Amino acid sequence: MAQNDLLIRAARREATERTPVWMMRQAGRFLPEYRAVRAQHSFLEMCYTPELAAEVTLQPVDLIGVDAAIIFSDILVVFPGMGLDLEFQSGKGPVIGNPVRSAADVAKLGVADPIESTGYVMETHRLLRRELEGRVPLIGFAGAPFTLASYAIEGGSSKEFQRCKAFMWNEPEAWAALMMKFTQTVTAYLCAQIDAGAQVLQLFDSWVGAVAPRDYERSVLPYTKQVLDEVKAYGDAKVEGGVPLIHFANGATSMLDLVQRAGGDVIGLDWRLDMAHAVEQIDPRFAIQGNIDPTALFASEEVIDAKVGEILTAVGTRPGHIFNLGHGISKDTDPARAKHFIASVKEQSARIRGGAQQ
């Protein structure tokens, strides 16, 4: 067990002396130390090289004081093992050279073997567990089936997801086959991370907010639920106490009931939902993660303190709160502001939760 096991205990909805805190995209471009490594290597080279990935994973633990390390990688690294050509282009982001546009394209894809195609991720986990020496828990992650499908169909990033949603509506059988291949790939990938030492897992459904609730219920939820259920069962069988699963469905606050049906141990919230409302809407069997607006870190320290306080007050002493941003930290964030944010959560939550335990 980690020396600082606050995040694991909170994810299990156990009482904690303060609220654990980390930041999505914390191992990334807002840190000068990261940019120094990145200047010497391509993004994918960093993902593919365990020593480099481990180095930047540790940076926010050492420099910012977060309560967990999340492995440096990308949700799309499973693509090559499925037969999808992946590259990252400067100024454009991920580009899929052979996007999925037909049932025939779906038929060509395979289910990725997590060891053969992403063994470097597992090696990074093992290296990090040694390097961390139990200081904080290690979080692994994967993209959810819908979010992966959106990249595969659109051929890269998108704002409107026109091709993806049209494919979902026009080609229901091909859509089901595609989502099942992603479901099987992601399930195997996350289970392999458990074997490699991940202590917590997060499933990123980064773009599922583009889907209407009825479409989510019919065409997305069954696959997300299958991933979460199967990985949960695997973790329970492999690790004493299990491996907590964080389910982050970005932009899905309008269908929080459906997100809860999909499952997980922790419901991750974006900043669009007031935390007081979230506490009312989320079943007590779930822990909650979130949810300060990432751009709040551009405000003054006094504003950051106030916004942190509002969220902590809304949660109160309900067990199972993990503080995080409502999405990934901006690359333009001042590291000093990020460090202040982390310290503010620690100080204020210790007063609230420590006082409640006296």
Residue pairs with C-beta under 8 A, 6 or more apart in sequence:
1 8
1 134
2 8
2 132
2 134
2 135
2 136
2 137
2 199
3 134
3 135
3 136
4 67
4 135
4 136
4 137
5 137
6 16
6 17
6 18
6 19
6 20
6 67
7 20
7 22
7 67
7 68
7 136
7 137
7 139
7 200
7 322
8 137
8 199
8 200
8 244
9 15
9 16
10 16
10 19
10 20
10 287
10 319
10 320
10 321
10 322
11 200
11 244
11 246
11 265
11 266
11 287
11 320
11 322
12 241
12 244
12 265
12 287
12 320
13 284
13 285
13 286
13 287
13 319
13 320
14 319
14 320
15 319
15 353
15 357
16 319
16 353
17 350
17 353
17 354
17 357
18 346
18 349
18 350
18 353
18 354
19 312
19 315
19 321
19 322
19 323
19 345
19 346
19 349
19 352
19 353
20 67
20 68
20 322
20 323
21 66
21 67
21 322
21 323
21 324
21 341
21 342
21 345
21 346
21 349
22 60
22 66
22 67
22 68
22 70
22 139
22 322
22 324
23 60
23 64
23 66
23 324
23 325
23 328
23 329
23 338
23 341
23 342
24 70
24 248
24 324
24 325
24 327
24 328
24 329
25 328
25 329
26 60
26 64
26 66
26 70
26 329
26 338
27 34
27 56
27 57
27 59
27 60
27 69
27 70
27 71
27 72
28 34
28 56
28 72
28 328
28 329
28 331
29 35
29 38
29 331
30 329
30 330
30 331
30 332
30 333
30 334
30 335
30 338
31 56
31 59
31 60
31 63
31 64
31 335
32 335
33 56
33 59
33 63
34 56
34 59
37 46
37 52
37 55
37 56
38 46
41 49
41 52
42 88
43 74
43 88
44 74
44 86
44 87
44 88
45 52
46 52
46 53
46 56
46 72
47 53
47 72
47 73
47 74
47 77
47 120
47 121
48 120
49 120
50 120
50 123
50 124
50 127
51 127
53 71
53 72
53 73
53 120
53 124
54 72
54 124
54 127
54 128
54 131
56 72
57 69
57 70
57 71
57 72
57 124
57 128
58 69
58 128
58 131
58 132
60 66
60 69
61 69
61 132
61 135
61 136
63 335
63 339
64 335
64 338
64 339
64 342
65 339
65 342
65 343
65 346
66 136
66 342
67 136
67 137
68 136
68 137
68 138
68 139
68 200
69 128
69 132
69 136
69 137
69 138
69 139
70 138
70 139
70 140
70 141
70 202
71 121
71 124
71 125
71 128
71 138
71 139
71 140
71 141
71 198
72 124
73 121
73 124
73 141
74 94
75 141
75 142
75 143
75 147
75 148
75 204
75 206
76 86
76 94
76 143
76 148
76 151
77 86
77 118
77 121
78 112
78 114
78 117
78 118
78 142
78 143
78 148
78 185
78 186
78 189
79 85
79 86
79 96
79 148
79 151
79 152
80 86
80 112
80 117
81 110
81 112
81 113
81 114
81 116
81 117
81 118
81 185
82 109
82 110
82 111
82 112
82 117
82 181
82 185
83 98
83 108
83 109
83 110
84 96
84 97
84 98
84 100
84 109
84 152
85 96
85 97
85 98
86 94
86 95
86 96
86 97
87 94
87 95
87 97
88 94
88 95
89 95
92 156
93 156
93 157
94 151
94 156
94 157
95 155
95 156
96 151
96 152
96 154
96 155
96 156
98 105
99 105
99 152
99 153
99 154
99 155
99 163
100 106
100 109
100 149
100 152
100 153
100 167
100 178
101 153
101 163
101 167
102 171
102 174
103 171
103 173
103 174
103 177
106 174
106 177
106 178
106 181
107 177
109 178
109 181
110 181
111 181
111 184
111 185
111 188
112 118
112 185
112 188
112 189
113 188
114 121
114 122
114 188
114 189
114 191
114 192
114 193
115 122
115 192
118 189
118 192
121 140
121 189
121 192
121 193
121 196
122 192
122 193
122 195
122 196
123 196
125 138
125 140
125 193
125 196
125 197
125 198
126 196
126 197
128 138
128 197
129 138
129 197
132 138
137 199
137 200
138 197
138 198
138 199
138 200
139 198
139 199
139 200
139 201
139 202
139 246
140 190
140 193
140 194
140 196
140 198
140 200
140 201
140 202
141 201
141 202
141 203
141 204
142 186
142 189
142 190
142 193
142 201
142 203
142 204
143 151
143 186
143 203
143 204
143 205
143 206
144 186
144 203
144 204
144 205
144 206
144 208
144 223
144 224
144 227
144 249
145 179
145 182
145 183
145 186
145 220
145 223
145 224
145 227
146 179
146 205
146 207
146 208
146 211
146 220
146 223
146 224
147 204
147 205
147 206
147 207
147 208
148 182
148 185
148 186
149 164
149 175
149 178
149 179
149 182
150 158
150 161
150 164
150 207
150 210
151 157
152 178
152 182
153 163
153 164
153 167
154 161
154 163
154 164
155 163
158 164
158 207
160 210
161 207
161 210
164 210
165 210
165 211
165 215
167 174
167 175
168 175
168 215
168 219
169 215
172 219
175 219
179 219
179 220
179 223
180 223
182 223
183 223
183 226
183 227
186 203
186 227
187 226
187 227
187 230
187 231
190 198
190 201
190 203
190 227
190 231
191 230
191 231
191 234
191 235
193 201
194 201
194 231
194 234
194 235
194 238
194 239
194 243
195 238
198 243
199 243
200 243
200 244
200 245
200 246
201 231
201 235
201 243
201 244
201 245
201 246
202 245
202 246
202 247
202 248
202 268
203 224
203 227
203 228
203 245
203 246
203 247
203 248
203 264
204 248
204 250
205 224
205 247
205 248
205 249
205 250
205 252
206 248
206 250
207 250
207 251
208 216
208 220
208 249
208 250
208 251
208 252
209 249
209 250
209 251
209 252
209 253
209 270
210 251
211 219
211 220
213 254
213 255
213 258
216 252
216 255
216 258
217 255
217 258
221 258
221 261
221 262
224 247
224 249
224 262
224 263
225 261
225 262
225 263
228 245
228 247
228 262
228 263
228 264
229 263
231 243
231 245
232 242
232 243
232 245
232 263
232 264
232 265
235 242
235 243
235 245
236 242
236 243
244 265
244 266
244 287
245 263
245 264
245 265
245 266
246 264
246 265
246 266
246 268
246 289
246 322
247 259
247 262
247 263
247 264
247 266
247 267
247 268
248 268
248 289
249 259
249 262
249 268
250 270
250 327
251 270
251 272
252 258
252 259
252 270
253 269
253 270
253 272
253 273
256 267
256 273
256 278
256 281
256 282
257 281
259 267
260 267
260 282
260 283
260 286
264 286
265 286
265 287
266 286
266 287
266 288
266 289
266 320
266 322
267 278
267 282
267 286
267 287
267 288
267 289
268 289
268 290
268 291
268 324
269 275
269 278
269 288
269 289
269 290
269 291
269 326
270 290
270 291
270 326
270 327
271 290
271 291
271 292
271 293
271 294
271 325
271 326
271 327
272 326
273 291
274 314
275 288
275 290
275 291
275 310
275 311
275 314
275 315
276 314
278 288
278 290
278 291
278 314
279 288
279 314
279 315
279 316
279 318
282 288
284 318
286 320
287 319
287 320
287 321
287 322
288 315
288 318
288 320
288 321
288 322
289 321
289 322
289 323
289 324
290 311
290 322
290 323
290 324
290 325
290 326
291 311
291 324
291 325
291 326
292 307
292 308
292 311
292 323
292 324
292 325
292 326
292 341
293 307
293 325
293 326
294 325
294 326
294 327
294 328
294 329
294 330
294 333
295 330
296 303
296 304
296 307
296 341
297 304
297 325
297 329
297 330
297 333
297 334
297 337
297 338
297 341
298 330
298 332
298 333
298 334
298 337
299 307
301 337
301 340
301 344
304 337
304 340
304 341
304 344
305 344
305 348
308 323
308 341
308 344
308 345
308 348
309 348
311 323
312 321
312 323
312 345
312 348
312 349
312 352
313 352
315 321
316 352
317 352
317 353
317 356
323 345
323 349
329 338
